[in-house]
Amino acid sequence: MHLSMIPLVFVLIGLALYVVLGGADFGAGWWQLTAGTGEHADRVRELAHDSMAPVWEANHVWLIFVLTVFWTAYPKAFGSIASTLSVALFIASIGIISRGALYALRSATTTTREERRIDPAFGLSSIVTPFALGAAVGGIASGRVPVGNAAGSLWTSWLNPTSAIIGALAVVTGIYMAAVFLSGDAGRTGNADLIESYRTRALVSGVVAGALAVGGLIVIHGDAPRLYHGLVQGDGLPALIVSALAGIGTIALVWLRRFEPARYVAGVAVAAIVAGWALAQKPQLLPGLTVSQAAAPHDTLVAVIVAVIAGAVILFPSLAALFRLTLGGQFDPGDAAAEARPATPRAVEPRNPRLVARLAIGALVIGFGLVNVASSTLAHVIGAGFLFAFVGLGFRVALSLGGEAEEPAATSK
């Protein structure tokens, strides 16, 4: 793997996480919109709202990550995409802002009537936003975004058959993911009637998503033949097969009421779609522009890689703790068992902090040298590994120093 490819891999990982996690948030808005009326419908909406509460802002971190890394590592491609697809991206940004404002307003409501006024607008923005983002991806995938400042059409670049089918698929897969996730959340909170409601929704939306994906291949065959052949005959075929098998497996798990494994298998199915698109399109990033041609200078790429690795060591454990608490029910209201658990886990201190500090410094020196001085791909990969080790070891030492600083205050109480 060439150095210019590493930031793109980071971008694709972030995009897959956003499609899975952020997509499920958008889908929850659909179920709030279509819940109907009555006491049961109110409980359906309330579960969707409460399940999003601890994680909805964290899930949008991935979109910011994707934009920042792509902008820095591939400025020519980013400028071309942002200018040609400015209308679609503007619509998506308005939708994201509206969702955030409406979510905050709903949290402050005091009556069911107020909630029912806000939920339709929230649900509408939850449909428009993923469609606009998916349509933008369709414009890139179908080769309608040429290199240059607003070199493509501001309208047909995202209003075309491929964009329409990918936008619709983005909406439906989010709805599907949300139903699978909410089925498990209903079981965790002991809402037996909501389990069946969301289980039925998951099965129906899963079949619709599968049918739409098959129909999408037919549309792409006529509108974007290069992308089609890359998916069904080229490097994207393995990812396409994985997505299909994982999608079938998810439906089977939901049918058997195995909601927790279904959550992860559904994520694999959706993430494989992102991987298939990337593999089918390579080596081109935009028409006539390869990844290596679009990449920023060497020093910029190195800085991006180091920054992403350093941030990942802090971000991933934090997000893992957040989702562990969420899936463990420790944010659920009225959970007495969660209240009895310790609020903050004790940090495990290294046995020899000085040795760990020396190892961290050594890993930094070796990693920095391999990434900057060496020219082979293998050296870059090994160097990135050493930089990962440096951040992990340094974080461990920092935790131990923080614990030592807090110890006198703890003993004085």
Secondary structure, DSSP 8 states (H G I E B T S, - for coil): --GGGHHHHHHHHHHHHIIIIIHHHHHHHHHHHTS-SSHHHHHHHHHHHHHHTTTHHHHTHHHHHHHHHHHHH-HHHHHHHHHHTHHHHHHHHHHHHHHHHHHHHHHT--SHHHHHHHHHHHHHHHHHHHHHHHHHHHHHHTT---SSTT-S-TTTTTSSHHHHHHHHHHHHHHHHHHHHHHHHHHHHTT-HHHHHHHHHHHHHHHHHHHHHHHHHHHHHHHH-HHHHHHHHTSTTHHHHHHHHHHHHHHHHHHHTT-HHHHHHHHHHHHHHHHHHHHHHHTTEEETTEEHHHH---HHHHHHHHHHHHHHHHHHHHHHHHHHHHHHTTTTSTT-HHHHHS-SS------S-HHHHHHHHHHHHHHHHHHHHT--SHHHHHHHHHHHHHHHHHHHHHHHHHHHHHHHHHHHH-
